[in-house]
Amino acid sequence: MTLTSNGSVSPLVSAACALSFVAIATSSLRKWIKTRKPYAFIPGPDPSSVAGYLLDLHSTDALSWHFNLPEEYGHVARLKGGLVGADALYITDPAALNSILIKQQAWFPESTEFAGLFGIIHCGDGVASVKGREHRKQRKYMDALFTASRVSKLMPMFYQVTRQLEARLTAAVAGKEPGQVVDMLDYLTRAALEIIGTAGIGHTFNSFDDKSEAFDEFHGAITSVLPLASRLFLTLPFLESWRKIQPVWLRRTLASIATLPWPAARRFRAAVDAMHPVYVKLYNTRQKALEEGGSAALAETAAGGKDLITSMIQANWDADEADKMPDDVVLANMSSIVHGGQETTSSSLARFLTIVAEDVDLQEKLRSELREAKAKKEPGEDLDFNELEKLPMLDAVVREMLRMYSPVTFVWRQTTKDVMVPLTYPIRSTITGEETKELLIEQGTAVYLGLSAANRSTAIWGPDAAEFKPERWLNRGLSGSKLPGAYSGIMSFLSGAKVCPGKTFAILEMKLVLSVLLLAFSFEPISAPIDWRMGITLEPRVRGREPEGVQVPVRVTAL
Ligand code: HEM
């Protein structure tokens, strides 16, 4: 180094050093930005805050933000991480979805965030929280429960509960003016819980008994747990590590301290604690029956042992030692089934009633179709599985409703290695203007798959994609879209390894409940609009009456 006579560094050298430092720092910063922002060339919305896209993605008002992404930015959009976060991708491109969910699904597991959340809600490692080989093993048990032939055998239980619903609703409107306002979400939540209770886990929650404390407690817990979880989304990154803390007493003590100042977190814990003992009690009854009387003894349990979870417990009991699921895994899967089968279906049914309430012609068309089908049966005889399946108008309306109003807005995946995915719609680089037909998704990228947004993409479904038009299914047939969704290309049930196992159950349940309600009642809308806001699933509230909580009031008249 050149020193001046008094021993200090020459100004020339100082300037050169400073320049080199700036050059190195700039080049490192560029490199850092490039590695942290590998998707800078992809169009995407500017986040509403320096915290990046997370608040926009999860906001309760975010539905239109989601629908707008493919329309404005394309079928792969860059979600900017803000000052400190990494960028993520929002994907609605058919070829990319096919690759992520099916062809290369091994590299796109469920996000650790959601795996952790569902692990906590279900108190263990059920299908919603495990990956890879363990997931495949558990899905083998679960998929065997939900075949069309097995689900069709549950119909008598579905009808029994639906008749209870009809009787309760009749009592609520009997002797009163036509067009009584009834919160249909409450009735349908009770019905969905009772259906999944009896047919799913062989248990009645006494859902139509106003005085049942057991129902109140369980119903309160299951309907509040996801809305509460939505409010805790900032804790999501820590939940997977949190739930693995051992011993359990330490975790529980830490949880009581950590949630003390936070009412939403305390209520979330209380909801989980209220549901778990119900599953444990049911599981123990089945295990005891098996230990004392073998498989035959299960027929003596509630629902004659025909419910889904009793079949799962029996299959697990009969399985080879290496294939058996531990008790806590079966328990977590009991919870997954009840959870999966409850809110999604009841809110879809409530949404359906608001649609037919707004459209008298559609309501009449559906009713005539049902009357015609019933006229071919003996008096008092119910429509069977195939007859319900084959009603074209009812089928078209259910499909269109699930396309337009997916209860699950998006799912969240994380790449475990660098993966190249093909694209149906090329990305035009915001930097060079060039088009690219494939995309390298880097290891560790958060990838959001926009189910609702893909279902409404005008490029995929046509210019009328955002309109509710059941006729599109009558005209086009059931061949579906370019999308890989498991229900005629509709993404609402997802597809691939994590496809909703309850799809056939849900569709049958919806068609059956609607067929009974439409023949017994007519529906009209209330005057105020109902807003469906984002949570982990959707939350309906009457505009201007938001503090009253979630509800779907509809005017009901007995026919
Ligand atoms: C309209 C009704 C329904 C819709 C739209 C729906 C949608 C979905 C979606 C999108 C997933 C994937 C979630 C993810 O990967 O993060 C899923 C998973 C699941 N659903 Fe459904 N679902 C419905 C009804 C049901 C019913 C009735 C049941 C059970 C009886 C059920 C049980 C499950 C279970 C257990 C999973 C977890 C599967 C796994 O992680 O491998 N769902 N559902």
Residues whose N, C-alpha, C, O or C-beta is under 5 A from the ligand:
A	BS01	HEM	V127 A128 S336 I337 G340 G341 T344 T345 S348 P407 V408 V411 S492 F493 L494 A497 K498 V499 C500 P501 G502 F505 A506
